[in-house]
Amino acid sequence: MKKFDFNNKRFAVIENSDNGEVNTQTVFHYQQKGNLVTADYSGGTITYGKIIADLKDDRLHMLYQCLTVDNELKAGKALAKIRLTENGKIKLTLDWEWLDEENAKGRSEYLEIE
């Protein structure tokens, strides 16, 4: 199985469900130590957000939380499938769920950016 390196990588959303919070102006800055993957994110509709994830083979098991520009605190969980594009960039496909009274679910895709 290919070992993925998330250290010092940046990502942006390329597709998101309507009930998602992030948009194309949100940038994710990832770090990695072994199987521990973390990210800070901000921009667009997000004032600040944080991801903590466990890397297992070609999947990231994630928990995330953020403060939106509307001062809403939100949290969720996701399972991200990791793939490499033809030009060697990492692409993430997330099946996610908000951790609130509605437990709304969605799908997002993210691509590594320069």
C-alpha positions in Angstrom: 0.0 0.0 0.0 1.3 3.5 -0.9 2.3 5.6 2.0 0.8 9.1 1.8 2.6 12.2 3.0 0.4 15.0 4.3 3.2 17.0 5.9 3.1 20.7 4.9 0.5 20.0 2.2 -2.4 22.4 1.4 -5.8 21.5 0.1 -8.9 23.2 -1.3 -12.4 21.9 -1.8 -13.4 21.1 -5.4 -16.9 19.8 -4.7 -19.1 19.9 -1.6 -22.7 18.9 -0.6 -25.1 21.8 -0.2 -25.2 21.3 3.6 -21.4 21.6 3.9 -19.7 24.7 5.4 -16.5 25.1 3.5 -16.2 26.7 0.0 -13.5 27.3 -2.6 -11.9 30.1 -0.5 -11.3 27.8 2.4 -7.7 26.5 2.6 -6.5 23.5 4.7 -2.9 23.3 5.9 -2.0 19.7 6.8 0.8 18.3 9.1 1.7 14.7 9.8 3.6 12.7 12.4 3.4 9.0 11.6 -0.3 8.0 11.4 -1.4 11.3 13.1 -2.6 13.8 10.6 -3.8 17.3 11.6 -4.9 20.4 9.7 -5.8 24.0 10.4 -8.3 25.6 8.0 -9.7 29.1 7.4 -11.1 31.3 4.7 -14.4 31.8 3.0 -17.2 30.9 5.4 -14.7 29.6 8.1 -13.0 31.8 10.7 -11.0 28.9 12.0 -11.1 25.1 11.9 -9.1 22.1 13.1 -8.9 18.5 11.9 -7.4 15.5 13.7 -7.2 12.3 11.8 -5.8 8.7 12.0 -4.2 7.5 8.7 -4.9 3.9 8.0 -3.8 2.6 4.6 -5.7 4.7 2.0 -8.1 6.2 4.5 -8.2 9.1 7.0 -10.6 8.7 10.0 -11.3 12.3 10.8 -12.8 14.5 13.5 -13.2 18.2 12.7 -14.5 21.4 14.4 -14.8 25.0 13.2 -16.1 28.4 14.0 -17.9 30.0 11.0 -17.9 33.6 10.1 -21.5 33.7 11.5 -20.0 32.7 14.9 -21.5 29.2 14.8 -19.4 26.4 16.4 -19.7 23.2 14.4 -18.2 19.7 14.7 -18.3 16.5 12.7 -16.7 13.3 11.7 -15.6 12.0 8.3 -14.0 9.1 6.5 -11.7 10.2 3.7 -10.6 8.0 0.9 -7.2 9.0 -0.4 -6.1 8.8 -4.1 -3.3 10.2 -6.2 -4.2 12.1 -9.3 -2.3 11.5 -12.6 0.0 14.4 -11.8 0.8 13.0 -8.3 -1.4 15.3 -6.2 -3.4 13.9 -3.3 -7.2 13.9 -3.8 -9.5 13.3 -0.8 -13.1 12.1 -1.0 -14.9 12.6 2.3 -18.1 11.0 3.5 -18.9 13.3 6.4 -21.5 13.9 9.1 -22.3 16.8 11.4 -22.3 15.9 15.1 -25.4 17.9 16.1 -29.1 17.1 16.7 -29.7 16.7 12.9 -26.6 14.6 12.1 -26.8 15.8 8.4 -24.5 13.9 6.1 -22.7 14.9 2.9 -19.8 14.3 0.6 -16.9 16.6 -0.3 -13.8 16.3 -2.5 -10.5 18.1 -1.9 -7.4 18.5 -4.0 -3.9 19.2 -3.0 -2.9 22.7 -4.1 0.5 24.5 -4.4 
